[in-house]
Amino acid sequence: MSFNIVFLFVMILFPSLSNQTSLQEDLTLTQTELEILTKEDWSDFEQEFRFEIQGCDKEGRPVVSIPVGDWDVRRAVLAGQSDKLIRYFDKLLEEVTTLIRDAQKSGENMTRFNHIMDMANYNLRIQACPLCIPVYVNHFLSYENHYPGTMNSIKLVNCPPIFLSLWQIIREFLSPVTKDAIKLYGKDKSEWQTALLENIDASQLSKEFGGLNDEGFSMEEIRKLPNLKCSSLSMVREARSKS
């Protein structure tokens, strides 16, 4: 299906996406909505749509990774969970930025974070069905509307050529600033690992991203810390190696 046909199909099914003003109004997060995000039961989603904090970059900014290619977005959409998945994306952004704000209060010079989206295992049918696309668009627009400038960089790695069709749709809704922050890399590991290691030390990344660690930190581990500090993450990692 060509880009123009898919784009038209999405616009017909989701006309609000063609109106930036109405979309911003729809996405406005009130205090009540934020409270719902924190109180809603996310146990099933945290298992199925996992994300990790890898560590910190050379400037002390957290690095968040998401294995997008492993997320079965189509299953959630067909199960009538599109709205919950969109809220889950909001919850992800809210939780990470809250960690950063709390770190600032404790004296950490932390203002932004880095975002790695791993597109390995990406499947057009599972991650890019026409009904799935608004989920991604809403994620990026929610970021622009509520958390602008909090991401230092957004790197999509292991992107297959077929993903470019979906990206052409998503980028139509993004501001020039967000477009500039997003960098796409193909399957050439040496290329994107070099790009990652330019700003992130190998000791702060898992092996799948060219680092030295077996895995990143789950949010369950992060929530147990008094505050998000790069030094604290290093201590947790050291304790892991001794256990």
Secondary structure, DSSP 8 states (H G I E B T S, - for coil): --HHHHHHHHHHH-GGGG-HHHHHHHH---HHHHHHHHHS--HHHHHHS--EEEEE-TTS-EEEEE-GGG--HHHHHHTT-HHHHHHHHHHHHHHHHHHHHHHHHTT-----EEEEEE-TT--HHHH--TTTHHHHHHHHHHHHHHSTT-EEEEEEES--TTHHHHHHHHGGGS-HHHHHHEEE--S-HHHHHHHHHHHS-GGGSBGGGTSSBS--B-HHHHHTSSS--HHHHHHHHHHHHH-
